[in-house]
Amino acid sequence: MDVRLVADARMTMGEGPVWDVDQDRLYWVDVFQATVHQCALDGGEPRSTKFPGRIIASLALRKDGGTVVTSGTEIHLFDLDTAESELIFDAGRGPGFGFNDGTVDRQGRFVTGLADGALVKAIDSGQGDLAPSGSLYRVDTDLSVHTIGDPIGVTNGPCFDKDGTTFYCNDSVLRRLYAWDYDTATGEATERRVVAQFEDGVVVPDGTTVDDQGCLWVAAYHGGEIRRYAPDGALDRRVPVPVASPTSVAFAGPDLDVLVVTSRGGNTAGGDNGRVLALHGLGVRGLPESKFG
């Protein structure tokens, strides 16, 4: 395996990598700088767009251009050319609540999760016995918004299998990787089950993606590695990375055979912490990510 830098700049909290198969460009966010970054896989033609808000927690691309982003309790359409945003939903929960990670299902609907900030803080403290108080939300292509699934603590790594009938998502507080049956016609998620449980101290399942063999690649936050799980939960592979807290992963490149890794900087600065990495030579390929709309 060959580890290369995509972006030399350090993020405070890099998140949400997405590869645009139509434009051959990589997108990701710096959460606490409320900025969307993009570039070619080799780091060429970099560009950044500041969101007119305090944070961006997740990012999805739209079929007709632009993005969907979450910020606090809000979901926005965000134009990267004009830096203009359009609010499409505010969950209206109390102080401390906010949307976290998000993705797009195979039918073009956006799925994300709202979390209690107290639970987010519990991740770093290693406290994993708090009751989930968040919810999963689905934004349909007509911009209507619906709650789905079961209560969840801190949503991370939502993703879908190849045919879109299985929805995966981590609860980072409970340190569990869940799967649901997903109705592609209605967008409803049912029959939740635990796929894997992280048992090793403060290590947390964070961003996740699915490869073309149906296996899950999970960023082990605080663990300095990426883990590959079979759909039945068997731990298949552990890939060390030169960052203390990888935050998310996405397959990229013309053949979708490069695994991009975002990471936390901030108070873990040093080495490659906070940088965006590309893992070449893993011998697997990913799936093209869907766009909203």
HELIX and SHEET records of a PDB file:
HELIX    1   1 VAL A   31  GLN A   33  5                                   3    
HELIX    2   2 GLY A  117  SER A  125  1                                   9    
HELIX    3   3 GLY A  266  THR A  268  5                                   3    
SHEET    1   A 4 ASP A   2  ALA A   7  0                                        
SHEET    2   A 4 VAL A 276  HIS A 280 -1                                        
SHEET    3   A 4 VAL A 258  SER A 263 -1                                        
SHEET    4   A 4 PRO A 246  ALA A 252 -1                                        
SHEET    1   B 4 GLY A  14  ASP A  20  0                                        
SHEET    2   B 4 ARG A  25  ASP A  30 -1                                        
SHEET    3   B 4 THR A  35  CYS A  39 -1                                        
SHEET    4   B 4 ARG A  47  LYS A  50 -1                                        
SHEET    1   C 4 SER A  58  LEU A  61  0                                        
SHEET    2   C 4 THR A  67  SER A  71 -1                                        
SHEET    3   C 4 GLU A  74  PHE A  78 -1                                        
SHEET    4   C 4 SER A  85  ASP A  90 -1                                        
SHEET    1   D 4 PHE A  97  VAL A 104  0                                        
SHEET    2   D 4 PHE A 110  ASP A 116 -1                                        
SHEET    3   D 4 GLY A 134  VAL A 139 -1                                        
SHEET    4   D 4 VAL A 145  ILE A 152 -1                                        
SHEET    1   E 4 THR A 155  PHE A 160  0                                        
SHEET    2   E 4 THR A 166  ASP A 171 -1                                        
SHEET    3   E 4 ARG A 176  TYR A 182 -1                                        
SHEET    4   E 4 ALA A 189  GLN A 197 -1                                        
SHEET    1   F 4 VAL A 204  VAL A 210  0                                        
SHEET    2   F 4 LEU A 216  TYR A 221 -1                                        
SHEET    3   F 4 GLU A 225  TYR A 229 -1                                        
SHEET    4   F 4 LEU A 235  PRO A 240 -1                                        
END                                                                             
